[in-house]
Amino acid sequence: MSAPSDGERTHPAPGDPSGETADAPTASGPAEAASVPAPATPPTGGRHLRTALWLAGLLAVPTTLWLSGALDYLRDTARVRADVSTLGPLAPVAWVLLHATLEGLGVPATFIVIAAMVLFSKPVALAVCVVGSAGGMAFGFYLARVIARDWVSARLPARFRAWETHVSEHAFLVSLLMRSVLFLAPGPAYVMGLSRARFVPCLVGAALGCIPGLWLMVYWGPEAAALLAHVPAWGWVAALLVVASAFAWRRRSTY
C-alpha cells in the first residue's frame, strides 16, 4: 500500500501514541526564548550611593577649604614660603602632590600656580605646575571613571552617544583642545573619565595642552595682564566673531 499523500493525511486519533508528534510543530525560536527567564538586573543602590558621595565630595572640598581658611593660607605667600622652605629638596614634590590633589577634587588651581610662581624659580615653577596639572587630570579622570562612569553610561541619552564615541575615538585631540581652551578647570578630566576614552591619550593630551597657558602665566603673567588690560572692547568682540565664524564654517563643512 502506498503512503498517503499530503492531501489524504489525517490527524492522528486521540490517544494514538504513534502519531502524536507526526506533524506537530516543534516548540522553538521565540517560544523557547520566551520561556528562558531574563537575567536579574544588578541593584543600582550602590551606584547611586557612590555617585552621591562623589558629587558631595566635589562640593564639600572647596567649601571646606574656604570655610577653614586654607585658601587664605595659600594666599599668604610669605607664610607658605617659610613652611615650604623647611621641606628642602622635597618642596617641589610636595607642591606637585598638593596641586594634583586639589585640582583633581575640583578646586581651581590658578592660585596654586600663582603661589608656585612666588615659591620657586620660573623653570622649577613651570615644571611643578605642568606635572601637578597632569596629576590633577589623572586623579579627576579616575574619580569619574571609577565612581560615576557606569551610572552616567546607563542614563546617557541616545543623542549624546555619538558624541561620546567621537570623544573616545579622538581622546588625545579632544583632551588637548579642552585643556588648551579651559586651561586649569577640572571639567575636562571628568568629561574624559565619564567617556570610554583610554587613559594614556587623555593624560598626554592634557599635559601638552596646559603647557602654553602655564608658560605664559609663569613667564609673562604680569606683562600679559598689563597687555590685556589695554585691549579695547572691539578687539575682544572681533576675536569672538573670528572664533564663532571658524566654528560655523567647520560645522557647515562637516554636514
SVG drawing of the C-alpha trace seen along z (x, -y; Angstrom):
<svg xmlns="http://www.w3.org/2000/svg" viewBox="-9 -100 76 102">
<polyline fill="none" stroke="black" stroke-width="0.4" points="0.0,0.0 1.4,-3.4 1.9,-6.1 -1.0,-8.6 -0.4,-11.9 -0.4,-15.3 -4.0,-15.8 -5.1,-12.4 -3.1,-12.7 -5.4,-13.0 -4.8,-14.0 -3.9,-11.1 -6.6,-9.7 -6.7,-10.9 -4.6,-8.5 -2.6,-7.2 1.0,-7.5 2.4,-6.8 1.0,-9.9 1.1,-12.4 4.3,-14.1 4.0,-13.2 3.1,-16.6 3.1,-18.7 5.1,-21.9 8.2,-22.0 8.5,-24.5 11.5,-26.5 12.5,-30.1 10.6,-32.8 8.6,-30.2 11.9,-28.8 13.3,-32.3 10.2,-33.4 10.5,-30.5 14.0,-31.5 13.9,-33.8 15.6,-37.2 18.7,-37.8 18.2,-39.8 19.4,-43.3 22.0,-44.2 21.0,-46.5 21.7,-50.1 21.7,-51.3 25.4,-51.1 26.0,-53.1 23.6,-55.8 25.4,-56.0 28.8,-56.2 27.7,-58.9 26.1,-60.9 29.2,-60.6 31.3,-61.8 29.2,-64.8 29.0,-65.6 32.8,-65.4 33.3,-67.8 31.1,-70.3 32.5,-69.7 36.2,-70.0 36.2,-73.6 33.6,-74.6 35.8,-73.2 38.9,-74.8 37.1,-78.1 35.5,-77.9 38.6,-76.6 40.8,-79.4 43.1,-77.1 42.7,-79.2 43.7,-82.3 46.8,-80.3 47.8,-79.6 47.4,-83.3 49.8,-84.2 52.9,-83.7 55.3,-84.7 54.0,-82.1 53.8,-79.4 57.3,-80.1 58.6,-79.8 56.8,-76.5 57.8,-75.1 61.5,-76.0 61.6,-73.6 61.0,-70.7 64.2,-71.3 64.6,-69.3 61.2,-67.7 59.4,-71.0 58.7,-70.6 57.4,-67.0 55.1,-68.2 53.8,-71.0 53.1,-68.6 51.0,-66.4 49.1,-69.4 48.4,-70.7 47.3,-67.3 45.0,-66.6 43.3,-69.9 42.8,-70.1 41.6,-66.5 39.0,-67.3 37.6,-70.2 39.5,-73.1 40.6,-75.7 44.3,-75.6 45.0,-79.2 46.0,-80.3 48.3,-77.3 50.1,-78.3 50.5,-81.9 51.9,-80.6 54.3,-78.3 55.5,-81.4 56.4,-83.0 57.9,-80.0 60.1,-78.6 62.2,-79.9 60.5,-80.2 61.8,-76.9 61.0,-74.9 57.6,-76.6 56.7,-75.7 57.8,-72.1 56.0,-71.7 52.8,-73.2 52.8,-71.0 53.4,-67.8 50.9,-68.9 48.2,-69.7 48.8,-66.3 48.5,-64.6 45.2,-66.5 43.9,-65.4 44.8,-61.8 43.2,-62.0 40.0,-63.6 39.9,-61.1 40.0,-58.1 37.5,-59.6 35.0,-60.0 35.8,-56.6 35.5,-54.5 32.7,-56.3 30.3,-57.6 31.1,-56.1 28.6,-53.2 25.8,-55.4 26.2,-58.0 26.6,-55.4 23.3,-53.8 21.5,-57.1 23.2,-58.7 20.6,-60.0 20.9,-58.5 21.8,-61.8 24.9,-62.0 26.2,-58.6 27.6,-59.6 29.3,-62.5 30.8,-60.1 32.0,-57.8 33.7,-60.7 35.4,-61.8 36.5,-58.2 38.0,-57.7 39.8,-61.1 40.8,-61.1 44.2,-62.7 43.0,-65.6 39.9,-66.3 41.8,-66.3 44.5,-68.6 41.9,-71.1 39.8,-71.1 42.9,-71.7 44.2,-74.4 40.9,-76.2 39.6,-75.6 43.2,-75.6 43.2,-74.6 39.5,-73.9 38.8,-70.4 35.9,-69.8 38.0,-68.1 39.2,-65.4 35.7,-64.5 34.4,-64.5 37.2,-62.2 36.7,-59.9 33.0,-59.6 33.6,-58.6 35.1,-55.4 38.4,-57.1 41.7,-55.5 43.7,-57.0 47.1,-57.5 46.0,-59.6 43.9,-61.7 46.9,-62.2 49.3,-63.1 46.9,-65.5 46.1,-67.2 49.8,-67.6 50.7,-69.1 47.6,-71.2 48.3,-73.0 52.0,-73.9 51.3,-77.0 49.0,-78.6 51.2,-77.8 54.3,-79.1 52.5,-82.4 51.3,-82.6 54.7,-81.8 57.0,-83.7 54.7,-86.5 51.9,-86.7 52.3,-90.3 53.2,-91.5 50.3,-89.6 47.9,-91.0 49.1,-94.6 48.9,-94.0 45.3,-92.5 44.2,-95.4 44.9,-97.8 43.0,-95.7 39.9,-97.7 36.4,-96.2 36.1,-96.0 39.2,-93.8 37.6,-91.2 34.4,-91.3 36.4,-90.8 38.2,-87.9 34.9,-86.3 33.5,-86.8 36.5,-85.1 36.2,-82.1 32.4,-81.9 32.9,-82.1 35.5,-79.3 33.2,-77.0 30.3,-77.8 32.5,-77.1 33.7,-73.8 30.1,-72.7 28.9,-73.6 31.8,-71.7 31.1,-68.7 27.5,-68.4"/>
</svg>
